[in-house]
Amino acid sequence: EAGRLTGREGRSVGRVQRRIYLRYFSAYGAFFLLPALVLALALCERGLQTVQSWWLAAWSGATARALETEGLRDLNARYLTAYALLALASLTCQALKELTLVEGGFRAAASLHDGLLARVLRLPQSFFDSQPMGRLLNRFTRDVEAVDTTLAQVVSSFLVCAVSVAWALGTVVLVSPGVLLLVAPLLAAYAHVQRRYVRASRELKRLDAVSMSPIFSLFSETVAGLATVRAFGQQRPFATRNAALVDASNRMWWPLQCVNRWLSVRLELMGASVVLGAGLFAAVLSPRTPGLAGLAITAALQVTGFLSWMVRQTTELEMAMNSVERLVEYDDQPTEAAAVVPHNRPLPGWPARGDVRVSRLVVRYRPDLPPVLRGVSFSVRGGEKVGIAGRTGCGKSTLMMALYRIVEPCGGSVVIDGLDTAGLGLEDLRSRLALVPQDPVVFSGSVRSNLDPFGEAAAGDGDGELWKVLQAVRLREAVQSLGGVDAQISEGGANLSQGQRQLLALARALLRKTRILVLDEATSNVDTVTDGIVQTAISHAFRDCTVLTIAHRLHTIIDADKVLVLEAGQVAEFAAPSVLLADSTSAFAALARSAGGNHASLKL
């Protein structure tokens, strides 16, 4: 919806499409071999079980005749041996069928999960801006769990029911052909009940799944801001909101249970009719063959049970397929550009100079939103230090994201050392730039893995490069006190101070040895001592590199070669800071005055 920050969660309506079933069963293996094998084994298993029942009926009749000839012992041995072989063959088919189903279910679940994960990792930033985290958590938890456990069981039960109904109906009709008079109306009645039940339960299941996402979203948001919630004493409002969301979810779950009870009553009534009809026809048409009559009644009992169960399993299968439907929902979402464009790869030493030319750049976060950057143009020579200033919301961070193509420009170009970045693969582009963000990203693991996650520096002279960059940012002693570069860092860098996390991010950028460094308000959350260390490290280690500094504190860019001032997504000024400060009417001078300083105080 236009202008809405967070989009509403969509849900499918109507029957689950055939492509969803094909997608799931194709994940079992190539060319549907495993599903075909499962079907063949199920047919063999049920056929052998039917032959077992027929063999028992024949055994019963043969026993009655053998009593007259007194040859019972040899007869029983022969029939028992054959029955045991049939039972063994049936058990073998059943075991192979279940093993194949389990193997196929594991393959399908892993394939769908891995496909979803790979897709989510390739989605653009605009998707995450409009999707609460709870929606993704709902898919990676509830829906993945349903595919892992419930769906494989439902497929197995449905297959057994379908094959069993076919064999049992065939047996009843073979023994009591008169039952054919009941089969057509019976199947029509079952189909009518099944259609009505599926139509209601399918939509209720979808509503139930959608109603869980707000609960996950609230939970993740509450955990993330737990300290703030407690500090302002807002526990009760959050608990009340959570209870309201749980009640809303239960309002979807309760009708689903009522629909199940509605189905049970009708299935039991129709099942009793089938047994009555089969018994009457068997008694009238086969009064002298009690074994076959018993077989017909037994098969009729099985038919009613299996038909009732099949109606349920058909519905359960479609309801479980809702989870598959939600897991593949993001298949149609547009992804980021390719990681590598084989025919347009930069040379190994690119960028060699660090020239940056931005021409008429236009950037918007979503098609329905106004542009954030509107015709931005400027040029930076290799080795220049450029500060980017402006009031909140002017587009400073958006410019950085456009440089990295985190947000794709909808107009204009960014050219680095003569190469238009729009034609490069994202991995080739982003790996050649270094970034120190405002909020440093530190992962749980060793200091080494945080500095050199891909092991590129260790392939050279071991840990020498690591200690060199740690020395440059004055973290050497702190890391030594932790136990060296193999010391473990807690999740989110909890055992490091904010300043140490920022310096670690700077050391990581130093290790990349790139010609272009982007600082996104890197010192806005640190003390003045750490700020000084960062500025000193940058001035020494990156003295020959192009440095783009998004400034929150103006004193961090006062020594820059040039300052780019943005206003409402457009370039207001681009000149040396001394020139801009000398002009009292300049936008940069106004920013300095609003910050409570002048040129002299900024130099201090």
Buried (B, 14 or more C-beta within 10 A) or exposed (E): EEEEEEBEBEBBEEEBEEEBBEBBBBBBBEEEEBBEBBBBBBBBBBBBBBBBBBBBBBBBEBBEEBEEEEEEEEBBEEBEEBBEEBBEBBEBBBEBBBEBBEBBBEBBBEBBBEBBEEBBEBBBBBBEBBBBBBBBBBBBEBBBEBBBEBBBBBBBBBBBBBBBBBBBBBBBBBBBEBBEEBBEEBEEBBEEBBEBBBBBBBBBBBBBBBBBBBBBBBBBBBEEBEEEBEEEEBEEEBEEBBEEBBEBBEEBBEBBEEBEEBBEEBBEEBBEBBBEBBBEBBBEBBEEBBBBBBBBBBBBBBBBBBBBBBBBBBBBBBBBBBBBBBBBBBEEEEBBBBEEBEEEEBEEEBBEBBBBBBBEBBBBBBEEEEBBBBBBBBBBBBBBBBBBBBBEEBBBBBBBBBBBBBBBBEBBBBBBBEBEBBEBBBBBBBBBBBBBBBBBEBEEEBBBBBBBEEEEBBEEEEBEBBBBBBBBBBBBEBBEEBEBBEBEBEEEBEEBEBBBBBBBBBBBBBBBBBBBBBBBBBBBBBEEEBBEBBBEBBEEBBEEBBBBBBBBBBBBBBBBBBBBBBEEBBBBBBBEBEEBBEEEEBBBBBBBEEBEBEBEEBEE
